[in-house]
Amino acid sequence: MHRAVIELKHPNAEIIYRSLLPESRRTLPRTKVCLRCDDDKLIMEIFAEDISALRASLNSYLRWINTSLEIMEVE
């Protein structure tokens, strides 16, 4: 099993956490994602059976985080 941990410190970490939560609850065959938020820090753990699944999940979640940050800039 492969694992990646991403910690993002941001004043709006709670908003990003809530935007990612529905996606993290989806059942995927080779990947599991655990999210938590502590004050202004989002902690994301991705567990995957193989490197390809880990990379795909990392790419997806990092893109969604980036999109959330870009949307907050527009407001």
N, C-alpha and C positions, 0 to 999 in steps of 0.2 A: 504494500500500500504506500502510495506517495502522498506527501502533505506539503501544503504551502500556507503560510500565515502572512496576512497583510494587516498592518496597523496604520490607520489613517487618522491623524489628529487634525480636526477641523472644527470651527465653532458651530457648524451645522451638521455635525456627525449624526445627530438623532434623526434629522430629516433624511439623510442619505440612508441610514439604517432602515427607516420605515419604507423607503422607496424600493429597497432591495429585498425586504422580508418576504413578500409574496413569491418572488422567484426562488428564494432559498428553500421554501417549503415544498417545491416541486420534487417529485420522485424521479431521479434519473438512474439509469441502469449501472453506470460505472463511477458516479460521482456523488459526494455528499458535501453540503456546504453548511457551516455553522456560523451564524452572525451574532454578535453582541455589541452593545454600546455602553461605554463607561464614560459618563460626562461628555467630554468633547473628543472622545476617541472611539472610532469604529474598528472592531477587531473581526476579521474574517478568516476562517480556517476552511481550506478546501482539501478534502480527502478524495483520492482517485486511485483506481486500480492500475492505471498505466499513465505514462508521461503524456501521451496524446490527449487523454481525457482531462488531465490536470491543466495542460496548456490551453485547451479549448475553454475550460471553465474560467481560468484566470483572465483570458482575453475578454470573455463575455462580461464578467463582473467589473473589470477595470474600465471597459467601455461604458457600462451603465453608470459607474461612479462618475466618470468624466462627463457624461451627459447630464447627470444630476447637478454637478458643479456648474456646468455651462448654463443650465436653466436658471439656477439661482442668481447668476450674474445678470441675466436679462431682467429679472424682476425689479 
